Amino acid sequence: MYEDFDRCYRAVQSKDARFDGWFVTAVLTTRIYCRPSCPVRPPFARNLCFLPTAAAAQRAGFRACKRCRPDASPGSPEWNVRRDLVGRAMRLIADGTVDRLGVSGLASRLGYSTRQLERHLVAEVGAGPLALARAQRAQTARLLIETTGLPFADVAFAAGFSSIRQFNDTVRAVFDTTPTALRDRSRRGGAGAAPGVLTFRLPFRTPFAPESLFGHLAATAVPGCEEVRDGAYRRTLRLPAGCGIAALTPMPEHVLCQLSLDDLRDLPTAIARCRRLLDLDADPEAAVEVLAGDRLLADGVAKAPGRRIPGTVDETELAVRMVLGQQVSTAAARTHAARLVARHGPPVTDPAGGLTHLFPAAEDLVELDPATLGLPAARRRTIVALIGALASGEVEIGIGADRDRARDQLAAVTGVGPWTVEMIAMRGLGDPDAFPVSDMGIRKGAAALGLPAAGPDLDRRSRRWRPWRSYAAQYLWAALEHPINQWPPKGTS
């Protein structure tokens, strides 16, 4: 989009926040880059250029605007939708892969050479993997500077910098100020949070309808690793350097995120996973435009535009839970998952609530006795086959996975049918066009709206909703009276 100068300039003139994250505006005279919605009066067109990412702007020598803070805008929805190398690379970089494995490790995960990867990223987003990771480290550093009282040396290493000098130089180059000045100017500083808790605001594009999103997470919450407490959805996180606990609360203009982490180096990964869980980088206007064009969906879309897909913080966890939930009620699926968590999940400590375990990884379950789960024999065989395939790498469904290949790998597992594949594609792989047409809730919701309820007929009708059928599914589920559509849940404040 950034190559369409006229369209970008119109967005800047109208200060349209819907385009935040799609591109950045670089001012050639001041050498500052901004969000499209920056409240400052836009310069003349001849003094502007548009770049795809904050990293590209920083690489070109521009500094972040201190007023609109473009480095903190929502991520581009393009990286959630795209299936190609660049989309997969951007998702892995956001998850902290470069800081953990280096550029060579990232390239290996993607099956390309480092040179090929660099060439593709520079051509598409204006910066290579190191520059993109540097921009992310700068944003993490700013968050820690402004929301904690940590010494700057601790901030530097937690953010992924290899030295204090590199940290200081990057903060000055990106934000045109010093770490001390950033902290002095901070208004929030983590006020009101418990000791050891980091508090952030997670931005999103409007419109945003949180009821069915948070309602779904609450209704399917697995005791021990998820709960609703004090108006927040809380869950444990398995992270590269340790574990963590996230508390997420929907607010009118952001999602309040409180994180407790064993290791601060996991901060960018934890934030990225919380954003994926809540689908906060989505482009709701694009889905609304298509879905509202169907007269039988239009009223539901108009009533609550901006429904999001309930995602996951761990694709392996989601896959196991989807198999446990085959052909049973939401309550039964929770019960089966809770047994698995209590017996095999690593324990955690939660002074602020009732969370007790991480969800077990595939490696924790390879010795699982499926008879302890109380499942039918066929589903026990499926669980064993899926866990083995995930642990061995035969099935790869991580954040950087090739979605088409992952679908084929899942479908090859004994007992994993179309419903399971589509649910994992929707909620785990982030496919905006997944559609579990055999889901009973989707069929009942379709019937309630006057849409065809029979599988083949509904599948044909759904083709007019492409490429946003995952979002259409949220509106079909929302047509029913069900706990997944209630937030706060009944009986809570």
Summary of the structure (lengths in Angstrom):
residues: 493
radius of gyration: 22.4
end to end distance: 43.0
largest distance: 70.1
contacts: 1669
relative contact order: 0.09
helix: 51%
strand: 11%
